[in-house]
Amino acid sequence: MSDPQKINRNLRENKMLNASIPRVTLEMAIPTIIAFLINSIYSLADTYFVSELGKSATAAVSVNSALDQIIMMAGSMLAVGANSYVARLLGAREKEKADKVLSTAFFLALGAGTVFMIIGTAFMGPMVDLLGATDTCRQYAIEYATYVLFAAPFMASTFVMNQCLRAEGSAVLSMIGMGFGGILNCFLDPVFIFGWGPIPAMGVAGASIATAISKLVSFIILICPYLTRRSLLHLSWRNIHCSSDILSQIISVGMPSMLRSGLAVVAGILLNNIAGDISDAVLAGIGVSTKIMMFPFSIILGFGSGFQPVAGFNWGARRFDRVRESHRFASWAALLGAGAMALVLGIFAPEVITWFNAEADPEMQRLGALCIRLQCIALPIHAWVAIVNMLCAGLGYAGKAFLLATARQGTCFLPILYPMSLLMGEIGIVSVQAVADVLTLVLAIPILYRVRGQIQDAQTAYEAELARQAR
């Protein structure tokens, strides 16, 4: 390793192990939050500009939210698993093995995204039908899905690079890569949807093209630090190492994230089909409110993603005091931040919905605003549980992370979806996610109690080992 690289690594290690917990957590979290927020903005940008084309076009974009989740599945397991393992390896000063983890996860994600692109393109019609497209929005859904699928390999592998940059403490580089693509998408959307100069108006297909170009640009920006050696980690096909140790660590910790994405897809498809059976207005209202709630969810996820490598790095370095301190700080910050966001968004929910309601459909506005307000009530709970989930993943407790990751749109969501929709109709549909968020708290409390005990056990064992070595 060259001297500048060694100095850079030592500086980052010192920051993770010695800087104040609030400072290092916020330094890691703020760029990540910004990147996630920009991604939410360009997701909303698609919905905003497409809403000018009518209710059915808006419903088509809502349907394809599940497609984004499916593509995310191709990379999320490898990305999250690699993030946790890389952070722990760097904390234990095993940099060469961390290089192998990054490279293995990256190329596996690239291959998985390619396979999904081929299968999705071959079965386009049945795929959008399965996602919940109605007869009136089916063609729009096909147009939107077409070009997004072409970007699937880049999207999947981008997740891995993004997560591993955060794991090594390079959250700003991660933010630049994800953020620039999001900003670009906001500018490209109106150009390709409505046309500009020599570029003809392409409607919904234009939104898809803008998204695909933006994803490709993010991929290029994120791979540059690895190719130019500005990152601590080295990405190369020569470092691919599919050993049982690396694969088991990546899969065991990353599997909860993949299953969470998978359950989000299943939940979204079922919700789309139930809402679509009522009307496009209900389908569009649910879809728009979901995208709007991505803003507070992105802030929570970004903050949790900044906290996770701090906990994981210090766990690998056996700084148990900092693991506890980081969790306390993250929990309180998440609760207070989520409460403030919930208050503001809940008050202005009807006004926010009107931005995506070009046809001034009162039913869509009423149901969308109600869905937002109900989820705002449960938002502090969602934030607190998310931090517990990130703690489990950062420390490598795959089983506990799995239980929490799959609860929100799985074990606490799916069993109540049909009963609530049957008993309460459209009100049950818009309130089911908020109820599921509250139920996750019942699961998170005993899990956190157990994790705290395991941290104490690990500290006791480590102190006993040090005492034996001192004799």
HELIX and SHEET records of a PDB file:
HELIX    1   1 ASP A    3  ASN A   18  1                                  16    
HELIX    2   2 ILE A   21  VAL A   50  1                                  30    
HELIX    3   3 SER A   51  LEU A   53  5                                   3    
HELIX    4   4 LYS A   55  VAL A   63  1                                   9    
HELIX    5   5 SER A   65  GLY A   91  1                                  27    
HELIX    6   6 LYS A   95  ALA A  122  1                                  28    
HELIX    7   7 MET A  124  LEU A  131  1                                   8    
HELIX    8   8 ARG A  138  PHE A  150  1                                  13    
HELIX    9   9 ALA A  152  ALA A  167  1                                  16    
HELIX   10  10 ALA A  171  PHE A  194  1                                  24    
HELIX   11  11 VAL A  204  LEU A  227  1                                  24    
HELIX   12  12 TRP A  237  ASN A  239  5                                   3    
HELIX   13  13 SER A  244  ILE A  278  1                                  35    
HELIX   14  14 ASP A  280  GLY A  316  1                                  37    
HELIX   15  15 PHE A  320  ILE A  347  1                                  28    
HELIX   16  16 ALA A  349  THR A  354  1                                   6    
HELIX   17  17 PRO A  362  ILE A  377  1                                  16    
HELIX   18  18 LEU A  379  GLY A  394  1                                  16    
HELIX   19  19 ALA A  398  ALA A  405  1                                   8    
HELIX   20  20 ALA A  407  THR A  411  3                                   5    
HELIX   21  21 LEU A  414  MET A  424  1                                  11    
HELIX   22  22 GLU A  426  ALA A  470  1                                  45    
END                                                                             
